[in-house]
């Protein structure tokens, strides 16, 4: 079922000036309920602009943004309600923390929704668990935390509003491999347990291959490709035409195959590569 849809969306920055440039051109995209969708493409291709369309931070010049089939701009005075349903985590969200304690920061959104205190407490604790914020952090100042911990707190603050669609712009940027994995596993658990749709922008082909159900490739303000992981990464030639590529592990497996190793299927994640190689060598993949 489609939860969020962009229908023939156009948007131009600095419209009517000499600096005008098209950011989105004829975008048609459907986001399916309960899936994790990855959006990839070079800097400046329109990814972040599109993310800001999803919850009404930007209004299209033409076209529609449909949430559950309803145009979110039908009543502009109620756009704030859309932002409770479509939560947006900006790139480097840790710079948006402001409250005295982690608990208060996570509670800010639910409190603005007018929820009672018991429900706020429940949501804060649940969101902290999903985002990997330990209980002993909740009464600390967010400014005492590491960069990765701050990132988790900021994500928890959006999760606590329990949006139907959770949108994140480079949620694991700058984190080490363990930090990246913690963030993505938490997002995947949130998606599975809440039924929410998750949309992620990332430059990491490895993360997109490992965690996303569907991929959208953008180029020059347009959607260039979309489909399943296998459909998108299976067309490496088309990706290379716009200067993108497949995950590094896919390249490695291709080289091994060319060298005579009988690996039949295409591989897009390290976990799948490990399984295939251990099976080939007669080992235990567990």
C-alpha positions as CSV (number, residue, x, y, z in Angstrom):
1,X,0.0,0.0,0.0
2,X,1.3,3.5,-0.9
3,X,1.6,5.8,2.2
4,X,3.4,8.7,0.5
5,X,3.4,9.9,-3.1
6,X,5.0,12.6,-5.2
7,X,2.9,13.3,-8.3
8,X,4.5,15.3,-11.1
9,X,6.5,17.5,-8.7
10,X,8.6,20.4,-9.9
11,X,10.6,22.8,-7.8
12,X,13.1,25.6,-8.7
13,X,15.3,27.5,-6.3
14,X,15.6,31.3,-6.7
15,X,12.8,31.2,-9.3
16,X,12.6,34.3,-11.4
17,X,16.1,35.4,-10.8
18,X,19.4,34.9,-12.7
19,X,20.4,32.3,-10.2
20,X,17.4,30.1,-10.7
21,X,18.1,26.4,-11.0
22,X,15.8,23.4,-11.2
23,X,16.0,21.1,-8.2
24,X,13.2,18.7,-9.0
25,X,11.8,18.0,-12.5
26,X,8.7,15.9,-13.0
27,X,9.1,13.7,-9.9
28,X,6.7,10.7,-9.7
29,X,7.5,8.5,-6.7
30,X,5.5,6.1,-4.5
31,X,6.7,5.2,-1.0
32,X,5.2,1.9,0.2
33,X,4.0,1.3,3.7
34,X,6.4,-0.6,6.0
35,X,9.4,-0.7,3.7
36,X,12.8,0.9,4.0
37,X,13.5,3.0,0.9
38,X,17.0,4.3,0.0
39,X,17.6,7.4,-2.1
40,X,21.0,7.7,-3.7
41,X,22.7,10.1,-6.1
42,X,25.4,12.7,-6.3
43,X,25.5,15.9,-4.3
44,X,23.1,18.5,-5.9
45,X,21.0,15.9,-7.7
46,X,17.8,16.9,-5.7
47,X,17.8,14.3,-2.9
48,X,17.7,16.6,0.1
49,X,15.2,18.9,-1.7
50,X,12.9,15.9,-2.2
51,X,13.2,15.0,1.5
52,X,12.0,18.4,2.5
53,X,9.0,18.0,0.2
54,X,7.9,14.9,2.1
55,X,6.8,16.7,5.3
56,X,6.0,20.2,3.9
57,X,9.2,22.0,4.7
58,X,9.2,22.9,1.0
59,X,6.2,23.4,-1.2
60,X,6.3,22.3,-4.8
61,X,6.0,24.9,-7.6
62,X,3.6,22.4,-9.2
63,X,2.5,18.8,-8.6
64,X,1.2,17.2,-5.4
65,X,2.5,15.5,-2.3
66,X,0.0,12.9,-1.2
67,X,-0.1,11.4,2.3
68,X,-2.5,8.5,2.5
69,X,-3.9,9.8,-0.8
70,X,-4.6,13.4,0.5
71,X,-2.7,16.4,-0.8
72,X,-0.7,17.7,2.2
73,X,-1.1,21.3,0.9
74,X,-4.9,21.1,0.6
75,X,-5.1,23.1,3.9
76,X,-1.8,24.9,4.4
77,X,-2.8,25.9,8.0
78,X,-2.7,22.2,9.0
79,X,0.8,21.5,7.6
80,X,2.1,21.1,11.2
81,X,0.0,18.0,11.6
82,X,1.7,16.5,8.6
83,X,5.1,17.0,10.3
84,X,3.9,14.8,13.2
85,X,3.0,12.0,10.7
86,X,6.1,12.4,8.5
87,X,9.2,12.9,10.7
88,X,12.3,14.4,9.2
89,X,15.8,14.0,10.7
90,X,18.1,16.4,9.0
91,X,21.8,15.8,8.2
92,X,23.9,16.2,11.4
93,X,20.8,16.4,13.6
94,X,22.9,16.5,16.7
95,X,23.4,20.2,16.1
96,X,19.7,20.7,16.7
97,X,19.7,19.5,20.3
98,X,18.9,22.3,22.7
99,X,17.3,21.1,26.0
100,X,18.9,20.6,29.4
101,X,18.6,16.8,29.4
102,X,18.4,14.0,26.9
103,X,15.0,13.0,28.3
104,X,13.6,16.5,27.8
105,X,15.0,16.7,24.3
106,X,13.4,13.4,23.2
107,X,10.1,14.5,24.9
108,X,9.9,17.8,23.1
109,X,8.0,16.5,20.1
110,X,5.5,14.4,22.0
111,X,4.8,17.2,24.4
112,X,4.0,19.6,21.5
113,X,1.5,17.0,20.3
114,X,-0.4,17.5,23.5
115,X,0.0,14.0,24.9
116,X,-0.4,13.2,28.6
117,X,2.7,12.8,30.7
118,X,2.4,9.0,31.1
119,X,2.3,8.6,27.3
120,X,5.2,11.0,26.9
121,X,7.3,8.9,29.3
122,X,6.4,5.7,27.5
123,X,7.3,7.2,24.1
124,X,10.6,8.6,25.3
125,X,11.7,5.2,26.8
126,X,10.6,3.3,23.7
127,X,12.3,5.7,21.2
128,X,15.4,5.7,23.3
129,X,15.5,1.9,23.1
130,X,15.1,2.0,19.3
131,X,17.8,4.6,18.8
132,X,20.3,3.0,21.1
133,X,20.1,5.7,23.8
134,X,20.8,3.9,27.2
135,X,18.7,4.6,30.3
136,X,21.7,6.2,32.1
137,X,22.0,8.9,29.3
138,X,18.4,10.2,29.8
139,X,19.2,12.5,32.6
140,X,22.5,13.8,31.3
141,X,23.0,16.9,29.3
142,X,23.0,16.1,25.5
143,X,26.1,18.4,25.2
144,X,28.1,16.0,27.3
145,X,27.6,13.1,24.8
146,X,29.8,12.0,21.9
147,X,28.8,12.8,18.4
148,X,27.4,9.3,17.8
149,X,25.3,9.5,21.0
150,X,24.0,12.9,20.1
151,X,22.9,11.5,16.7
152,X,21.0,8.8,18.4
153,X,19.3,11.3,20.7
154,X,18.2,13.4,17.8
155,X,16.8,10.4,16.0
156,X,15.0,9.2,19.1
157,X,13.4,12.7,19.3
158,X,11.7,12.1,16.0
159,X,10.9,8.5,16.7
160,X,9.1,9.5,19.9
161,X,6.4,11.3,17.8
162,X,5.8,7.8,16.2
163,X,5.6,9.1,12.6
164,X,4.0,6.9,10.0
165,X,7.0,7.9,7.7
166,X,10.5,8.5,9.1
167,X,12.8,10.4,6.8
168,X,16.5,10.6,7.4
169,X,19.2,12.5,5.6
170,X,22.6,10.7,5.9
171,X,21.8,9.4,9.4
172,X,25.1,7.6,9.8
173,X,27.4,10.2,8.2
174,X,30.8,10.5,9.9
175,X,30.2,7.5,12.2
176,X,32.6,4.5,12.5
177,X,31.4,1.1,11.2
178,X,30.0,0.0,14.6
179,X,28.1,3.3,15.0
180,X,26.7,3.0,11.4
181,X,25.5,-0.5,12.1
182,X,23.9,0.5,15.4
183,X,22.0,3.3,13.7
184,X,20.7,1.2,10.8
185,X,19.8,-1.8,12.9
186,X,17.8,0.5,15.3
187,X,16.0,2.0,12.3
188,X,15.3,-1.4,10.9
189,X,13.9,-2.6,14.3
190,X,11.8,0.5,14.5
191,X,10.4,-0.1,11.0
192,X,9.5,-3.8,11.7
193,X,8.0,-3.2,15.2
194,X,6.1,0.0,14.4
195,X,5.0,-0.7,10.8
196,X,6.4,2.7,9.8
197,X,7.9,3.5,6.4
198,X,11.6,4.6,6.5
199,X,13.2,6.7,3.9
200,X,17.0,7.2,4.0
201,X,19.4,9.3,1.9
202,X,22.9,8.0,1.9
203,X,26.0,8.0,-0.3
204,X,27.0,4.6,1.0
205,X,26.1,1.9,-1.5
206,X,27.0,-0.7,1.1
207,X,24.4,0.6,3.6
208,X,21.8,0.9,0.9
209,X,22.4,-2.7,-0.2
210,X,22.3,-4.1,3.3
211,X,19.3,-2.4,4.7
212,X,16.9,-1.1,2.0
213,X,14.0,-2.9,0.4
214,X,13.8,-0.5,-2.5
215,X,16.2,2.0,-4.0
216,X,15.6,5.3,-5.8
217,X,18.5,6.8,-7.9
218,X,18.4,10.5,-8.7
219,X,20.4,12.4,-11.3
220,X,20.1,16.0,-12.5
221,X,16.9,16.7,-10.5
222,X,15.1,13.6,-11.9
223,X,14.5,10.0,-10.9
224,X,17.0,8.0,-13.0
225,X,16.3,4.5,-11.7
226,X,14.2,2.8,-9.1
227,X,13.5,-0.8,-8.0
228,X,14.7,-3.5,-5.7
229,X,18.3,-3.8,-4.6
230,X,18.8,-6.5,-7.3
231,X,17.2,-4.5,-10.0
232,X,19.2,-1.3,-9.3
233,X,22.6,-2.8,-8.5
234,X,22.2,-5.5,-11.1
235,X,22.5,-2.7,-13.8
236,X,26.0,-1.6,-12.9
237,X,26.5,-0.1,-16.4
238,X,23.6,2.2,-16.1
239,X,24.8,3.4,-12.7
240,X,28.3,4.0,-14.0
241,X,27.0,6.2,-16.7
242,X,26.2,8.8,-14.0
243,X,29.3,8.2,-12.0
244,X,27.8,5.9,-9.4
245,X,28.7,2.3,-8.8
246,X,27.8,-0.9,-7.0
247,X,28.9,-1.9,-3.5
248,X,32.6,-2.7,-3.2
249,X,31.9,-6.3,-2.1
250,X,30.0,-6.8,-5.5
251,X,33.1,-5.7,-7.3
252,X,35.3,-8.1,-5.3
253,X,33.0,-11.0,-5.9
254,X,32.9,-10.2,-9.7
255,X,36.8,-10.3,-9.7
256,X,36.7,-13.7,-7.9
257,X,34.2,-15.0,-10.4
258,X,36.4,-13.8,-13.3
259,X,39.3,-15.6,-11.6
260,X,37.4,-18.9,-11.8
261,X,35.6,-19.1,-8.5
262,X,32.2,-20.6,-9.2
263,X,29.9,-18.1,-7.4
264,X,26.7,-18.1,-9.4
265,X,24.6,-15.3,-7.8
266,X,25.3,-11.6,-7.7
267,X,26.3,-10.5,-4.2
268,X,25.5,-7.0,-2.8
269,X,26.3,-7.3,0.9
270,X,29.2,-8.5,3.1
271,X,26.9,-10.9,4.9
272,X,25.8,-12.5,1.6
273,X,29.4,-12.7,0.5
274,X,30.5,-14.4,3.7
275,X,27.6,-17.0,3.3
276,X,28.4,-17.7,-0.3
277,X,32.2,-18.1,0.2
278,X,31.8,-20.3,3.3
279,X,29.3,-22.6,1.4
280,X,31.7,-22.8,-1.5
281,X,34.6,-23.7,0.8
282,X,32.5,-26.2,2.8
283,X,32.5,-24.2,6.0
284,X,29.8,-23.2,8.4
285,X,28.2,-19.8,7.6
286,X,26.9,-19.3,11.2
